[in-house]
Amino acid sequence: MVNAAAIVAAAALLGAVPSNYTSIVEFYAPWCGHCKNLQPAYEKAAKSLAGLAKVGAVDCDEESNKPFCGSFGVQGFPTLKIVKPGKTPGKPIVEDYNGPRTAKGIVDALVDKIPNYVKKVEDKTLEKWLADSKDTPKAILFTDKGKTSALMKSIAIEFKGAIEVAQIRNTDKEKASKELFGITEFPTLLLLPGGKEAKEGIIYDGELKKEPMVKFLSQAASPNPDPAPPKVKVSKSKEKKKDEKKKEEKKASKDKEEFESASSSHASQDGQTAGATATEEVLEEAPTESPQPEVDTQKPIVLPDPAPLISTIETEAELATECLGERTGTCILVLLPETSDEISQKAITSLSELAHKYKQRQRSIFPFYGVSSANPSSKNLKASLKLGDTTQIIAVNGRRGWWRQASETLSEQDVTEESIENFVDAIRLGEGSKKKIPAGMIPETPEEPSETEEADVTVTLEKPAVTETILVEEVKEEAVEEKADVHDEL
């Protein structure tokens, strides 16, 4: 199992060694088939989280670990617990992890719980931020993205209390900040060793990876040791120490007895139900629930139901009605390939999650659709816009006659929820360049006949004892519709 960070993570659980990082700890037993099934996914998650969070594992069959496992009410294997830094040092927040037993599920859950110490700064707040703790070194990331990445969160954790870290988004509104520091490319990381003076700014020109970025920032301040060094405690009297030691030994003995009882019961059940091998067991089966440990805790993670998938447009008529008509507004379309692949599946999933999130927040946004490869309009659209046969994500506006592509060649990074949300935000804010939709792609509405038509209309006028028949000429005026000029949507 993963052992590299086991001591740190376990100590963080105990609260004995304060850590600024979020951690996950697996409590396992070597004989447990479910634990063996989890091992590949858990080790893959550990590699993905390297530098971002701590991943550890505790062998509860080890004699010296039994009191520890018992103190957290571990009764089934594997049991996973997430540990977040609490407000009070030495008192972390502990939660049971009940999410998917997959590398992605574990990584997503931990990334979501990484503390964010990165300050979002704008032109109007920059001066105040620079003035606060003016002698403290500062680092600013200028970026096109609105959301703070896990990497920047981990950088801020690494230098918490030593370097103030901020993020400024590249928009048309934030011009003063860019001009002050001479920033022309994005992303750009800037270090102010003195804390305030723009002329002292040093621009980072290395890879956007944690190790070289930490090394660059270390010229202004040393990163925090993790775990943090223990605080010096006032010495207690010998008698008081003895009493506390007896209490701890008594509690450890009780925890060990309770754990051994639960563990032997679990092992017995595991032996009876599984003449099965590890590969025959189902990874998704949930471990036996464990009671809440005696520390400051939050409620266990409650994972929401999966978001409903976005609608798929199957016909030409539907596509014209929803997105490619003279009166249709902005749509985000995923043009699907003939054979489904990982990119197309992830694109649909990310857009579905995003649409679900907007709906829950009651946020009005333009519609998202998948377009089936069986829809004749899909091929026509790709040919007219000179797109490849692979998965494509585009925004179109029939009324204003423009379109925009998310990326020429989609990678896994381009179809994450964060990347797609950035694309949607750019469309919503009118950022970036748009292209004109080629002629003929938007069907024109048939015009009314213009010639004057004569019709016999008989009108009966009622007068006392008189009926008069009058022949009148009906003239139909040609309806004139003004077509709006193509321009960017703000």
Residue pairs with C-beta under 8 A, 6 or more apart in sequence:
1 26
1 28
1 35
1 39
1 42
1 43
1 57
1 59
2 26
2 42
2 43
2 46
2 55
2 56
2 57
3 56
3 57
4 46
4 55
4 56
5 23
5 46
5 54
5 55
5 56
6 25
6 56
6 57
6 58
7 56
8 17
8 19
8 23
8 54
8 56
8 226
8 227
9 23
9 24
9 25
9 54
9 55
9 56
9 83
10 25
10 56
10 58
10 68
11 17
11 19
11 227
12 18
12 19
12 21
12 23
12 54
12 83
12 92
12 227
13 23
13 25
13 72
13 81
13 83
13 92
13 94
13 293
13 295
14 68
15 90
15 91
15 92
15 295
16 90
17 227
17 228
17 230
18 85
18 89
18 90
18 227
18 228
18 230
19 54
19 85
19 92
19 226
19 227
19 228
20 85
20 115
20 157
20 160
20 224
20 226
20 228
21 53
21 54
21 85
21 114
21 154
21 157
21 226
22 53
22 54
22 82
22 83
22 84
22 85
22 110
22 113
22 114
22 115
23 53
23 54
23 55
23 56
23 82
23 83
24 45
24 53
24 54
24 55
24 56
24 80
24 81
24 82
24 83
24 97
24 106
24 109
24 110
25 56
25 57
25 58
25 80
25 81
25 83
26 35
26 38
26 42
26 56
26 57
26 58
26 78
26 79
26 80
27 57
27 58
27 60
27 69
27 72
27 74
27 77
27 78
27 79
27 80
27 81
28 35
28 38
28 57
28 58
28 59
28 60
28 77
28 78
29 35
29 59
29 60
29 61
29 77
29 263
29 266
29 267
30 59
30 61
31 61
31 267
31 270
32 77
32 78
32 266
32 270
33 270
33 274
33 276
33 277
33 278
33 281
34 77
34 78
34 281
34 283
34 285
34 287
35 77
35 78
36 278
37 101
37 278
37 279
37 281
37 282
37 283
38 78
38 101
38 283
41 101
41 102
41 103
41 106
41 283
42 55
42 57
42 103
42 106
44 103
45 55
45 103
45 106
45 107
45 110
46 55
48 103
48 107
49 55
49 107
49 110
49 111
51 154
51 210
51 211
52 110
52 111
52 114
52 150
52 151
52 153
52 154
52 210
53 110
53 111
53 114
58 65
58 68
58 69
59 65
60 66
60 69
60 74
60 77
60 259
60 263
61 263
66 255
66 256
66 259
66 260
66 263
67 252
67 253
67 255
67 256
67 259
68 255
69 259
69 263
70 254
70 255
70 256
70 257
70 258
70 259
70 260
71 251
71 252
71 255
71 293
71 294
72 79
72 81
72 94
72 290
72 293
73 290
73 291
73 292
73 293
74 259
74 262
74 290
75 259
75 262
75 263
75 266
75 288
75 289
75 290
75 291
76 262
76 266
76 287
76 288
76 289
76 290
77 266
77 287
77 288
78 287
79 96
79 287
79 288
79 290
80 96
80 97
80 106
81 94
81 95
81 96
81 97
81 293
82 94
82 95
82 96
82 97
82 109
82 110
82 113
82 301
83 92
83 93
83 94
83 95
84 92
84 93
84 95
84 113
84 115
85 92
85 93
85 115
86 92
86 93
86 296
88 296
89 228
89 231
91 295
91 296
92 295
92 296
93 296
93 297
93 298
94 293
94 295
94 296
94 297
94 298
95 297
95 298
95 299
95 300
95 301
96 289
96 290
96 292
96 300
96 301
97 106
97 109
97 300
97 301
98 286
98 300
98 301
98 303
99 105
99 106
99 108
99 109
99 301
99 303
100 106
100 284
101 283
101 284
102 283
109 301
111 150
114 150
114 153
114 154
114 157
115 153
115 157
116 148
116 153
116 156
117 153
117 156
117 157
117 160
117 165
118 141
118 148
118 152
118 153
118 156
118 165
118 166
118 167
119 129
119 164
119 165
119 166
119 167
120 148
120 166
120 167
120 168
120 169
121 129
121 140
121 166
121 167
121 168
121 177
122 168
122 173
122 174
122 177
123 173
123 174
123 175
123 176
123 177
126 168
126 176
126 177
126 180
129 138
129 164
129 166
130 138
130 192
130 195
130 196
131 196
132 164
133 164
133 195
134 195
134 196
135 194
135 195
136 162
136 163
136 164
136 195
137 162
137 163
137 164
137 191
137 192
137 193
137 194
137 195
137 217
137 220
137 221
138 163
138 164
138 165
138 166
138 191
138 192
138 195
138 196
139 155
139 159
139 163
139 164
139 165
139 166
139 189
139 190
139 191
139 192
139 217
139 220
140 165
140 166
140 167
140 168
140 181
140 189
140 190
140 192
141 152
141 165
141 166
141 167
141 168
141 187
141 188
141 189
141 190
142 168
142 170
142 177
142 178
142 181
142 183
142 186
142 187
142 188
142 189
142 190
143 167
143 168
143 169
143 170
143 186
143 187
144 169
144 170
144 186
144 187
144 422
145 169
145 187
145 418
145 422
146 169
146 422
146 425
147 418
147 421
147 422
148 167
149 418
151 208
151 209
151 210
151 213
152 165
152 167
154 210
155 165
155 210
155 213
155 214
155 217
156 165
157 224
158 210
158 214
158 223
158 224
158 226
159 165
159 217
159 221
159 223
159 224
160 224
161 224
162 221
162 222
162 223
162 224
163 217
163 220
163 221
164 195
168 174
168 177
168 178
170 178
170 186
171 429
171 431
172 431
177 183
178 184
180 198
181 190
181 198
181 201
183 190
187 208
188 203
188 204
189 203
189 204
189 208
189 213
189 216
190 201
190 202
190 203
190 204
191 201
191 202
191 203
191 204
191 216
191 217
191 219
191 220
192 198
192 200
192 201
192 202
192 220
193 200
193 202
193 219
193 220
194 200
202 219
204 213
204 216
206 212
206 213
206 216
214 223
217 223
236 244
266 288
274 280
274 281
307 349
307 352
307 353
307 355
307 356
307 357
308 352
308 356
309 348
309 349
309 352
309 370
310 334
310 348
310 351
310 352
310 355
310 368
310 369
310 370
311 369
311 370
312 336
312 369
312 370
312 371
312 372
313 319
313 322
313 323
313 333
313 369
313 370
313 371
313 372
313 375
314 372
314 374
314 375
315 375
316 375
316 376
316 377
319 371
319 375
319 377
320 377
320 443
321 328
322 328
322 331
322 367
322 369
323 331
323 333
323 367
323 369
323 396
323 398
324 377
324 396
324 398
324 441
324 442
324 443
325 398
325 399
325 442
325 443
326 398
326 399
326 442
326 443
326 444
326 445
327 398
327 399
328 397
328 398
328 399
329 366
329 397
329 398
329 399
330 366
330 395
330 396
330 397
330 427
330 489
331 366
331 367
331 368
331 369
331 395
331 396
331 397
332 351
332 366
332 367
332 368
332 369
332 393
332 394
332 395
332 423
332 424
332 427
333 368
333 369
333 370
333 371
333 393
333 394
333 395
333 396
334 344
334 347
334 348
334 351
334 368
334 369
334 370
334 371
334 391
334 392
334 393
335 371
335 373
335 378
335 381
335 382
335 387
335 391
335 392
335 393
335 394
336 344
336 348
336 370
336 371
336 372
336 373
336 378
336 391
337 344
337 373
337 389
337 390
337 391
338 373
338 389
341 391
342 412
343 390
343 391
343 410
343 411
343 412
343 415
344 391
346 412
346 415
346 416
347 391
347 393
347 410
347 415
347 420
348 370
350 415
350 416
350 417
350 419
350 420
351 368
351 370
351 420
352 368
353 417
354 368
354 417
354 420
354 421
354 424
355 365
355 368
358 365
365 424
365 428
366 427
366 428
371 377
371 378
371 381
372 378
373 379
380 441
381 387
381 441
382 388
382 389
382 392
384 438
384 440
384 441
385 394
385 403
385 405
385 438
387 394
387 405
388 409
390 409
390 410
391 410
391 415
392 405
392 406
392 410
393 405
393 406
393 407
393 410
393 414
393 415
393 420
393 423
394 403
394 404
394 405
394 406
395 403
395 404
395 406
395 423
395 427
396 402
396 403
396 437
397 403
397 489
398 437
398 442
399 484
400 484
400 486
400 487
400 489
401 436
401 437
401 442
401 486
402 434
402 435
402 436
402 437
402 486
402 488
402 489
403 434
403 435
403 436
403 437
404 427
404 432
404 433
404 434
404 435
406 414
406 419
406 420
406 423
407 414
413 419
414 420
425 431
426 432
427 489
429 490
430 488
430 489
430 490
434 488
436 486
445 481
447 478
447 479
448 476
448 478
448 479
449 476
449 478
450 478
452 475
452 476
453 474
453 475
453 476
454 473
454 474
455 473
455 474
456 471
457 471
457 472
457 474
458 469
458 470
458 471
459 469
459 470
459 472
460 467
460 468
460 469
461 467
461 468
461 470
